[in-house]
């Protein structure tokens, strides 16, 4: 019996690890939503010269720099500076007013983005993308100014805390702080909100969809409309398009190239360690939450990007739960193509659809 003990312990350890992976880290089987009769509005199937130019730009500015030398910190700082330079290198027909959202001891800096004649009581919280490690209110001005000028609402772009200096949950907490603050504070001071929307792209889309779950469960005033652009909703990376769209997603290739070589069970444990929360936790993977009783939600995604199945599965599950969610998809577009408003007609088409949606729900005057 004693001789068998050294064999039993490793076996039990492997069994325990397998159980934790299956029941705590993987989350529910989302493949059930792959066969859902999901109405998808395909907005464009053109692979235009303009789109080819965007892909060339991404290869030069995202793929090559990711392969260059330097320490991890130096690369991160350079990438953050590069992102912000995008917003600093052009003029916009909006004003940018620094502001700080405060709730208790938490302060979240950001800026109000407003076009002439903006309504201070129609407010949109915008949560920028950047894989949770880069990006800011400045870097995403091409998006926030388009939304502000088209809607006439006052847009607050939040600078939530980024990784790796901060935990994964820090950004979640900051989004909640800003939302609470916006209910009672506008660009002109303390004032109750009239109409309120939340929008975000990529990692900010993740925060957006996580936030509306929390708002519902916490009893705060619900958003009147929600817009998620190319959202990441599944930190367990279970969607098939994560792999099948690798070659067509130029922007996300450098980010996930090495990750895809790691066996998924190992990847889940690495994510748990890095995030300090299960990758299947609804706070960071909103698709694993109860998606009933949510506000009207519009999701945009390119059929060519790795997060296509994230978006498709999220909308299918939300609709199955009775929530009014809509999916619009463009073919061949880059991840968050909305940012390329000076290059892509499809970016303006996407903003037109967002404006229609927000107007339908009273956020646009």
Secondary structure, DSSP 8 states (H G I E B T S, - for coil): -HHHHHHHHHHHHHHHHHHHIIIIIS-S-GGGGTTS---EEEEE----HHHHHHHHHHIIIIIHHHHS-S-HHHHHHHHHHHHHHHHHSS--SSEEEEEEEEETTEEEEEEEEE-TT-EEEEEEEEE--STTTS--TTTTHHHHHHHHHHH-EEEEEE----TTTS-HHHHHHHHHHHHHHHHHEETTEE---SEEEEEEETHHHHHHHHHHHHHHHHT----SEEEEES----TT---THHHHTTTT-HHHHHHHTTGGGS-HHHHHHHHHHHHSS-TT-TTT-GGGS---S---EEEEEETTSTTHHHHHHHHHHHHHTT--EEEEEESS--TTGGG-TTT-HHHHHHHHHHHHHHHHTT---
